[in-house]
């Protein structure tokens, strides 16, 4: 099968800073990571298509990513950013679609995890912006912390026509080794049919120096029970994953945490369907 990596990033620090890369633990990420760096890693792992996901909340990044998708066969889709609260958000999305590579725009994401209001997604201006995302035929990626999951479920219930994609399973407390209330809140979100999730980012929620697959298994099992393989997709979270595992190791880990009968859905079919690749 052609494996789809549904979640990775790239950045060039000479173009703009990644101001979230701070402190000694993230120091290995303070360098450029480009599509050309990723291509041999993906080829060696058997990954044939990817989804490139936004990293910073600036309008210039998404057009750059669309141009990268136009230039590199590996990138089959882009999850970009636009200000959901702007009154002309529908026009802004339409303009992105008109750019070179605009056909690769598959979704929108905002760094909700950085919003101090745990119910930011439920603000009227945000809900109006999310409705515009749905009207544009795009999906919405959720990058949130566990305490924000209840608001995710309420937003998904309010907008049944929009597909919500939960990144990194909502960043469960792997390092702490606890499941609740994350597991209950994840199940509540998964109970809504317009939600899917990514098996991604778990390594960096564990202790990157000492994690084992056994540390991650309880969280993967909850997600599999809640969403099922037809609503789960693999994502490497490269290059952030390199803090704890090499690129190919993310795919090996996903295979280990799931059963062979689930691989076609999780490694290929779900992402292809949800993102319209």
Secondary structure, DSSP 8 states (H G I E B T S, - for coil): --EEEEEE--B-TTT---TT--SGGGGGGSS-B-HHHHHHHHHHHTEEEEEEE--SS-HHHHHHHHHHHHH-TTEEEEEE---TTSTTHHHHHHHHHHSTTGGGEEEEEE-GGG-S-TTGGGSHHHHHHHHHHHHTT-EEEE---GGGHHHHHHHHHH-TTS-EEEGGGGT--TTTT--TTHHHHHHHHHTSTTEEEEE-S-GGGS-TTT--HHHHHHHHHHHHHHH-GGGEEE---BTGGGGTS-HHHHHHHHHHHS-HHHHHIIIIIHHHHHHT-
